[in-house]
Amino acid sequence: MSHLDDIPSTPGKFKMMDKSPFFLHRTRWQSSVAKLAFWSLVFFGLLFIFFYRSPISNPDSSRRSLRTYSWGGPAWEKRVRSSARVRTRNGVSVLVTGAAGFVGTHVSAALKRRGDGVLGLDNFNDYYDTSLKRSRQALLERSGVFIVEGDINDLSLLKKLFEVVPFTHVMHLAAQAGVRYAMENPGSYVHSNIAGFVNLLEVCKSANPQPAIVWASSSSVYGLNTKVPFSEKDRTDQPASLYAATKKAGEEIAHTYNHIYGLSLTGLRFFTVYGPWGRPDMAYFFFTRDILKGKAISIFEGANHGTVARDFTYIDDIVKGCLGALDTAEKSTGSGGKKRGAAQLRVFNLGNTSPVPVTDLVSILERLLKVKAKRNMMKLPRNGDVPFTHANISSAQREFGYKPSTDLQTGLKKFVRWYLGYYKQGGKKVAAAA
Ligand SMILES: O=C(O)[C@H]1O[C@H](OP(=O)(O)OP(=O)(O)OC[C@H]2O[C@@H](n3ccc(=O)[nH]c3=O)[C@H](O)[C@@H]2O)[C@H](O)[C@@H](O)[C@@H]1O
């Protein structure tokens, strides 16, 4: 039905004029109700198509950002307060974003263990198996850490959290991780690593007191840099993936918020972090799964069969680095959105300082799993991967005594033990400590 129907165009339609005014009124009323219903249907139909079948990004990510979370209310606020309560003298109160993530879970547990107040925030997106995130959540819950379900892009949620708790620190670990996935779903990197970060900084800058922020950058910012080992002073203007570009953008954004608002900001460039409760999208994790299944694994190699290597860093060393950075972070200088003086702005490499070829990683896994891998050697695809990473950690060593102590063999042994235990129980095991 369209507005053209009101204009008599055929003799037959004139006959309607003969009907009683009541009939006429009723017919018009019925027709407008029908019109309203029709256009509402069209409108909601379009809305549905737009949000659920958006061509801009992968449907999963659109659904992810559309998810609504329920939060608020006296009981919820009580849980938030209790989780963030400092239980020791000189303790700090930390908002950990990405708390159900790999590094987030370990850092939250470590902070809680030493008596700090910890509140988690996580959107539980489905980039990888959400049941693993739920298991990590259960683990944290048992040690008294509450994870609020929500997105760092939700301004009103973040404002509310800062209203309820005057956080002294934010450990910002929520991000869209993974180098290769950036070609599949670029939008999710912009959404989390840029828009989400800016949103968080907006709230932090207006908070009173402003918290000090420590956040996860990435070794990938070194991109095509060939000078080794990578030092914080080296160039980082040649990112090889969109992921790296969003992390690099994060570092520039951090500079801006430090400069304008006096926010204390410390970026940590993590080097290929691995260990128990790790990320299933990372090579050491899915190699383990595929080797056990007898499935072939693709091992990347450089030009002329060149070695591809990573400065794999064990999670416990990374946690020590995160806590060191947090403990040496100076206070932000501003308040309520106004800068009152120069504030600290830092960036540190957190690596292991001994790169290992991916082929060696596979050999270690073979020994630990007692299964021979089906190796499929292939040329490093042009998907954002870089051939080599190697951290110079002298800055972090100097500033907060960062000294990694776990080699790949030892760390993978711990990972494999966890992996076998966790998946033997169908991925439901939460008893083991993080
Ligand atoms: O340190 C970092 O900055 C980054 O470390 C990892 O990225 P990546 O080092 O690429 O880790 P993996 O995806 O686990 O790859 C490890 C190595 O295995 C290689 N690989 C990967 C996948 C594969 O099928 N075959 C293969 O040989 C990669 O080329 C790489 O050399 C994380 O995924 C990023 O989120 C993080 O920021």
The ligand as a Tripos MOL2 file, in Angstrom:
@<TRIPOS>MOLECULE
LIG
   37    39     1     0     0
SMALL
NO_CHARGES

@<TRIPOS>ATOM
      1 O1         54.3810  -10.1450   20.3830 O.co2     1 LIG1
      2 C1         53.4850   -9.6070   19.7850 C.2       1 LIG1
      3 O2         53.5280   -8.4230   19.5730 O.co2     1 LIG1
      4 C2         52.3460  -10.4110   19.2480 C.3       1 LIG1
      5 O3         52.5550  -11.7900   19.5210 O.3       1 LIG1
      6 C3         51.6470  -12.6560   18.9270 C.3       1 LIG1
      7 O4         51.8310  -12.6100   17.5220 O.3       1 LIG1
      8 P1         52.8890  -13.6150   16.8870 P.3       1 LIG1
      9 O5         54.2610  -13.3510   17.3790 O.co2     1 LIG1
     10 O6         52.6800  -13.5630   15.4160 O.co2     1 LIG1
     11 O7         52.4620  -15.0280   17.5030 O.3       1 LIG1
     12 P2         51.8230  -16.3150   16.8210 P.3       1 LIG1
     13 O8         50.6710  -15.9850   16.0180 O.co2     1 LIG1
     14 O9         51.6390  -17.3020   17.9020 O.co2     1 LIG1
     15 O10        52.9870  -16.8030   15.8420 O.3       1 LIG1
     16 C4         54.2100  -17.2550   16.3760 C.3       1 LIG1
     17 C5         55.1350  -17.6370   15.2580 C.3       1 LIG1
     18 O11        54.6000  -18.7710   14.5760 O.3       1 LIG1
     19 C6         54.5410  -18.5310   13.1790 C.3       1 LIG1
     20 N1         53.3780  -19.2670   12.6350 N.ar      1 LIG1
     21 C7         52.1370  -18.8890   12.9200 C.ar      1 LIG1
     22 C8         51.0640  -19.5960   12.4480 C.ar      1 LIG1
     23 C9         51.2640  -20.6980   11.6320 C.ar      1 LIG1
     24 O12        50.3190  -21.3660   11.1550 O.2       1 LIG1
     25 N2         52.5390  -21.0670   11.3630 N.ar      1 LIG1
     26 C10        53.6260  -20.3880   11.8430 C.ar      1 LIG1
     27 O13        54.7710  -20.7560   11.5550 O.2       1 LIG1
     28 C11        54.4410  -17.0250   13.0350 C.3       1 LIG1
     29 O14        54.9570  -16.6170   11.8040 O.3       1 LIG1
     30 C12        55.3040  -16.5630   14.1970 C.3       1 LIG1
     31 O15        56.6370  -16.5190   13.8130 O.3       1 LIG1
     32 C13        50.2080  -12.2950   19.2820 C.3       1 LIG1
     33 O16        49.2850  -13.0260   18.5370 O.3       1 LIG1
     34 C14        49.9330  -10.8190   19.1520 C.3       1 LIG1
     35 O17        48.6660  -10.5390   19.6820 O.3       1 LIG1
     36 C15        51.0260  -10.0590   19.8770 C.3       1 LIG1
     37 O18        50.8430   -8.7050   19.9050 O.3       1 LIG1
@<TRIPOS>BOND
     1     1     2 2
     2     2     3 1
     3     2     4 1
     4     4     5 1
     5     4    36 1
     6     5     6 1
     7     6     7 1
     8     6    32 1
     9     7     8 1
    10     8     9 2
    11     8    10 1
    12     8    11 1
    13    11    12 1
    14    12    13 2
    15    12    14 1
    16    12    15 1
    17    15    16 1
    18    16    17 1
    19    17    18 1
    20    17    30 1
    21    18    19 1
    22    19    20 1
    23    19    28 1
    24    20    21 ar
    25    20    26 ar
    26    21    22 ar
    27    22    23 ar
    28    23    24 2
    29    23    25 ar
    30    25    26 ar
    31    26    27 2
    32    28    29 1
    33    28    30 1
    34    30    31 1
    35    32    33 1
    36    32    34 1
    37    34    35 1
    38    34    36 1
    39    36    37 1
@<TRIPOS>SUBSTRUCTURE
     1 LIG1         1 GROUP 0 **** ****
